[in-house]
């Protein structure tokens, strides 16, 4: 399952989930491995770093063009079709695809070489405070497409005095050797809409006349057009009422359907107004969690049922927001956030880099590709209300500032409808606070340093105001403490569940009663594995143990503390 709904009714799509042949380089043994899955799930590869090969046979029943889509391969992928390399991709957390023309009916071989080693060429996947697993870790699919197909659609909702509008941008691709003429049409179809009491109701579909047109595309070219459409009294998306609609696009030729694309959209508008973030004109206070994609027995290849469990637990604690630390998330989880009304801060992939790592020759290009792929593929999710970059990187340096400025500019060129931010830990030294729309800081008062939370927070905010953050919204993007599940201590010593609950409670009492702060994100939702390299000495069990649940999702005492505090304040 690539998404939580069908994205095609005309285009034939075959999911590639199942058991694949697998060989690890340097090992003659043959394996059968699950896709999606992590190689670390196999007893022979519990902590393996290396390159390996996934192989499977596929059958095509008619001559066609093939589009292969991979939602995530960790961390470097080389894909071969019938022995020919067709695409190379870097980054475990962003999707990629490739089109193969003129594939004949019959049997074919698909091979994927994966590599999760830390090498000089890998600027973003490095030893870190989370684990870099290996494998085809997210879903994949094979699609059969015609000469012209719908490559992408972007939907930007606009709130106006006369009701809701949307800017729609559609990209079509002609992959044939000749000119092609097709007809395009589209409609908006209710999926999940609710009345004022929260009950599911039916709605009416509506044709989108502005999309209906005949289009001629030259050989090997793309056709891009944008239009603005008025939708009147559709129901808006919000945390309380996450109303969702299907945007259905259809291509036809000589009256016969040839291709389609279905995405799900919501009508909501995000703006920054002074110190506030507004959603549909109303102030937003984010009560959230930082969440890594990591589970004790499946690594980062989390199945849908465990994503749903995570969502259920977070919402039981009265959370309304989640931060996808520190990389773009599996799109099924974003679909779930859309459905549940969970606000999302999604960020690109770079965490805790000093200037030396930011000056890796591949850093800029790999960051640029990650941002491009994140926004290109996740643009339509109404739950995403903030784009983030470069968590805890070298924002105190002139060279670092140039990289922050470049990445903010890239995001704004791709999407002006959402505010930007970055979580800083460069306290009193950050020189980049004037660049984002929202200022966010990570502060572990009571854990790494036993300091007064209120005085430390006030000093931080005063410095932010003097250093480029005046009249901007402020979010506390990380705070918390570590605890080993099951370790209790009557004296509430550090690493005990009692001390973790105390520290989280004390922090929330300060932050949630401060009108200068418009959101808080507990670090973190669940314990996660970290790389032994560079981290074993400061992370007991080679895990980041600051979760309010452990890696098996067993609640610690802090679970009920967060539930109480999130339910008590900022309702």
N, C-alpha and C positions, 0 to 999 in steps of 0.2 A: 504494500500500500504506500504510494508516493504522497498522496494527500488524503484528507478525510472526506473527499467527495470525488466523483468522476470528472476528470478534466476534458474528456472527449466522449462524444456519442457517435461521431462519424469516423474519425481517425482510429485506426486499429492500433491498440497498445497492449503489449505483453510484458507483465512484470517479470523480472529476472530473479525474484526471490526463490531460494531453494538451496540444495546441496551442490556445491561446485567441487571439481577436482582442485587440489592445491599441492604445491611443492615449494619448499623453502630453499632458497639458494644456499649451497653448501651442505645440503641434507638430501640424501638419495631416497628417503622414505616418501611414499605417496600418502596423501591425506584426502579426506573428504570434509569440506568446511562449509558452514552455514553462511549464506548471504541474505540479508545483511548480518554482519557479525564481526567480532574482533578476533584476531589470531590468538590473543592472550586467553581466550576461553578454552583453548586446547591445552592439555597438561604438558605437552612438549614445549609450549611457547609462553609460559606464564609471565615472563619478563623479557621477551625476545625483542631485540631491535635488529632489523634486517630487511632484506628484499625477498619477496615471494611471488608466486604466479598462481592466479586463479584461472581455471579453464572450464568452459562448458560448450556443448554443442547446441545449436539452435536450428530450427527448421523454418524456412520461408516457403509459403505455398504458391505465391505468385511473384513474377518479376516486379520489382518495386524499388523505391528509395528507402533507406533505413535511417532513422534517427535514434541514436543511443543517448540515453540520459542517465547520469549518475548523480545522486543527491549528495554523496560524500564518500571519498576514498582517502584513507589516511596513510601518509600525508601527501605522498607523491604517486601519481598514477601515470602509467603508459598503457594505452589500450590498443590491442591488435585485433584486426578482423581478417580472417583467412590468412594470417601470417604477415599482414601489412600493418604497420603502425599508423593509426588514424588520428590519435590525439594524445597530447601530453598535458598534465594538469598538476599544479601544486596548490595545496591547502586542503586539509581534511574537512573543513567546515563550510565550504561553498560548493554549489552544484556546477556541473559542466555538461556539455553535450557535444555531439559531432554528427554530421550528416554524411552518409555514404551513398553515393549515387549508383544507380543501375545494378542493383543486387539481383542475381538470378535466383529463381525458385530452386529449392533444394536444401541440402544440409550445409551448414557453415560452422566455423570455429571462432569463438570469442575468447580472447585471453586478456587478462588485466594483470600487469606487474605493479605490485604495491611496494612501497618502501617507507618505513617509519624511522629511519636512522637520523641521528643528529649529525649533520655535515655542514661544512662551510657554505654550501649552496643554499641551505635552509636557513633563512633569516628569521622566520617567525616561529617555526617548530624547534624549540630549544628546551633544555632541561628547565622545568618550571614548577610552579605551585599547583599544577594539575598534570595529568598524565597524557602523553601522546600515544594512543593505541595504534595498532596497525590493522589494515584490512579494508574490505569494502564494507564500510560501517553504517551506511545509510542505504535506502532503497535505490533500485535501478530499474530501468525499463527499456524495451525495444519498441519503437514505433515505426509504422509503415506510412510514408507520406507520398503525396503526389508531386507534380512538378512545381506547384505553388502551395505554400503552406503558411499558416499564421505563426509567425515567430514569437510575437510577444504583444501584450497589451498592458498599458499603464492607465490607471483610473485614479483621478484626483478629485475628491469631493469638495464642493465649494458652498458655504452657507451664505445665503443672500436674503434680502428682505422679502423676496418673492418666492421663497422656498429653496430647495436644494438644486444645485447644478453640479456638473462634473466635467472636468477636462479629460478627454479620452485620447490616448495616443496609441496607434496600432502600427505594427511592423509586419509586412508581408515579404516573403522571400520567393523569388523564382530561381530554382536550382537547375532548370533545364537549359538546353542549348539554343532555345528559340524564344521569341516573344510570346507572352501568354496573356490572355484576357480572362478575368474572372469576375464574378459578382459577389459583393460582400453585403451581408445584412447582420443585424444584431438585435437582441432583446434583453430586457431586465426582468428576471424571474425571482419572486420571493423564495427564500430558502427557510430562514428562521426569523420570524417576526413576532412581536409580542404586544399585547394590549397593556394598559396602564397598571393592571394587576399582575403582570408577569406571565399571563397565560399565552400559549402559542395560538396564533390565529392564522387564517388563510389570507392571502393577498392576491392581487391581480398582476399578471405579467403585462409588460408594455413593450411594444416595438419601438426601436430607436431609429426614427426616420433619418436622422442626420448621418447615420452610418451606411445607409443603403446607397450603393453606387456600383458602377461598372469600372473596373480598374485594369489598365494595360501595363504590364511590367516587362521591361527589356530582359533579354537573356542574361542570367547570372546576376541580376540586380535585386536590390531591395526597394520596397515602396513604403514610405512612412508618411502618415498624415495625422493631423490633430484636429479635434473639433471640440466645441463646448456644447453640452446638452442640458436642457432644463428638465428636471424630473418632478418638480412641484412638491407634492405633499408626501413623499416617501418618508419612512420612519428612520430617525437617526440612530447611529450606533453609539452606545455608551456602556460604561461598566454595569449600570443597572438594567439596561435594555440593549443587549448586544444584537441589534437587528441586522440581519445579513441577507444579501441578494446575490443571485447568480448573474454574472454578465456573460451572455452566450453570444459568440461570434460564429458565423457560418459562411464558408465559401462554396460557391457552386459554379459549374461550367455547363452550358447548354442545358440548364434546368436540373442537372444532377448534382447533389452534394458531393464535394470533393475533400473538404477539410473543415475542422472546427476547433475551437478553443473555448473552454469554460473556466472562468475564475470566479472567486467569491469576493464581494466587495461590501463595504459599509459606508454610510454617509456620516462622516464626522470631520470636524475641523480643529486643528491644533494651532494655537497661537501663544506667543509670549507677550504679556502685558505688564511692564514693570517687573515687580518681584513675583508675579504669578504666571503659572502655566494654565491656559484656558483650553478646555475641550468643549466645543459647541457653545462657547461663550461663558461657561461656568468654571470656577476655580477648581483645579485638580490638586488633591493632596495624595501623593503616592505612598502607600504602605506596602513595602515590597520585600522581596528576597533576591539575593544573588543566588543563581542556580547553575551549577556545572552539569553537563551531560555525562553523568557517571553513576553507575550502579554496581554493587559488589560483584555480582555474578556475570554481568553482560558487558561491563566496561562502558564505552560510549555508544554502543549499538543498542539503544534503549527501545524496546518494543512499545507499541501504542498503549497497551494495558498498564505499563509502568509509568508512562507519561501521564495517563489519566489519574493514576494513584498520586503522583506528585502534585497535580493540580488540585485534587480533592483535599490533600493535606494542607496545601498552602491556603486554599480558600476556607478550610476549617479554622485556620488561624486568623481569619478576617483580612487576609492580604488582598490587595487589588492590583498589584504590580509585580513584575518580575524583570530582572536584568539578566541578559544572556551572557554572563561572564564566561570567558572573555573572547567570544567568537560568535559568528552567526549560528543560529540554532537550526536543528532539523525542522523542516517546514511543517511537518505534522504537528509539532508542538505549537508553532505559531497559529496553525489552523485552530487548535484547541483553545489558544488564548483568544482568538477571534470569537469563538463560540461561547466562551465563559465570561467574556467581558474583562479580561485581564490585560491591563496596560503593560506595554513592553518597551523597555529600553534595550535596543539591539545594538551591538557594537562590533567593530572590526577586530581583527585578530592580532593583538600585540599586548603583552602584559609584562610590566616590571622591567622594562629595558633601560639600562643606562646608555650613555652616549655611544660607547664602543659598539654595542650591539645595534644601535640605530644607524651606525655608519657602515654596517655590512653592505657591500655593493648591491646585494639583491633586495635590501630592505624596502626601498622606495617602490620598486616595481611590484614586489609581492604584496605590499600594502595597497597599492593602487588597484591591483587585480582583485584583491579581496573586497574592497569597497565597491568596485564596479559590479562584481557578481552578487554581493549582498543586496544592493539596492535594485539592481536589474530584476532579481528574482523575487524579492520580498516587498516590493513597492506597494502592492495592493492590499496588504494586511492592515485593516483599520486599527488593530490592537497596537501596532508599532507607533509610538508617539514621540520617541526620541531616537536619534542616531548618535552613537558614541564612538570614540576612537581612543587608542593609545592609553590604556589604563596604567597609571603609575609609571610613566616613562619620563625621559629627561627633559621635562618642561621647564627646568630652571636654567637651561643653557641656550645660548643664541642659536647654535646649530639645531638643537631640538625644536626651538620655536619655529624655525623655517619649515620643519617637517609637519608640525601641528598646523601651521597656517596653510600649507599645501593640501593637507587632507581635509580640513574644513572647507576650503575652496572647492575641492573635488566633490564633496557631498552636496554643497549648495548648488553646484552646476547640474547635478543629477536630480536633486529633489529640494525644492524650496518650501515644501509644505510641512516640514517637520523641523523642530529645533535641534540643535547640536549640543553635545557636551563631552566632557572627558573627566574621569575621576583622578584627582591629583592627591599625592601624598607628599608633595614637595612643599611642606608647610613653611610659610613665610619667605620662600625663595622662588616660587613659581612665577615666571614672567609671561605666561600665556593666558591669563585669566580674562583678558580683553577679547580673546578670539571666539570663544563659544557663545551660544545664546543662553545657556544655563551653566552655572558654576557648580561643580560637584567635588566633594572632598571625602577622603577615607580617613577615619580617625578611630584609633583603638584605645581610647581612654579607659583605664581600669584593667587593661590586659597587658600590653607591652610596657606601659608606664602607669604607675599609680598616681594619677593627677586628678585634680578637681574637674569633673566633666563640664560643669557650667562655665567655669573660668576659661578652660581651654577652648570650648566652643565659641564663647564670646570673643576671645582674642583672635581666633581664626576668622570669624565673620568680619570683624573690624578690619583685619588685614585684607580680606577679599575685597571689601568696599574701597579700600585705598589703592588697590593693585589692579584695577581694571574691571572689577565685578560690581561696581556701583549700580544699583537699581536693576540687578539681574536676579532671576530666581536662583535659589540655592538648594541643593539636595545633599543630604548626607548619604553618600553612595556605599559606604562600608563602615560597619562597626560591629563589635562582637567579642567573643572569647571562645577559647577551645575547651572541650570537655571530652573525656573518654567515656563512651557509653557504659553505663553500669557502675562507674566509679563514684561512690558517694563518700562524703566526708563531713562530719558534724561541725568541724571548724571552717568549712567552706573554703578549703585551700584551692589554689589554682590547679586546673585540670579536672576539678570535680564538677559534677553536674550542678551542684548548688551554686558554686562560684560563677559558672557561666550564666545561670539564670539571674543571679544578682547583678552582674555587670550589664546584661542586656536590659534588665528592668531600669537600672539607674540611668543608662544612656537614653532610653526611650522617654523617661520622665522629663529629661532636659530637652531633647530635640523636638518632641511632639507638643511641647508647650511654648515653643519659640516661633513667633510669627514671621521671623526672617527665613524660616525653613519651610519648603513646600513639598518635601518628600524624604523618606528614610528607607534604606534597604539593609536589612540584616545580613551580615556575613556569617554564615551562609545557610542555605536551606538544608543541604545534606553534606555529610562528610564525603570527601573525595580522595582518590588516590593521587599521589604526587610522584614525580620522578625521584628515584633514589639519588641520582646524580645531583649534587649541589644542595639537596634539601633534607637528607636523612637526619642531620644533626638537630634541626629545628622543628621537625614534624614527626611526632611519635607515630609509630606504626607505618611510617612513610605514607601518612594520610594528613590532609588538612582536616583537623578535628573540630572545626568551628561550626559544624552543622547543628541545627536544632533537632535534626534526626540523624541517625548514623547512616552508613552506606547501604544498610538493609532497610532503611526507612523506619527504624524503631525510634519512637520519640524519646527525647531526653526531657529533663525537667523544664528546660527553657521553652519547649513547645507550648506548654500551657501559659507560660509567662508572656510570650508573644501574642498568643490568642487573647489573653486578658487585655493587654495593652493596646493592641490594634482594635479590639472591640470597644475599648473605653474612650479612646481619643479620636478626634477628627472623623466623626461618623458622617 
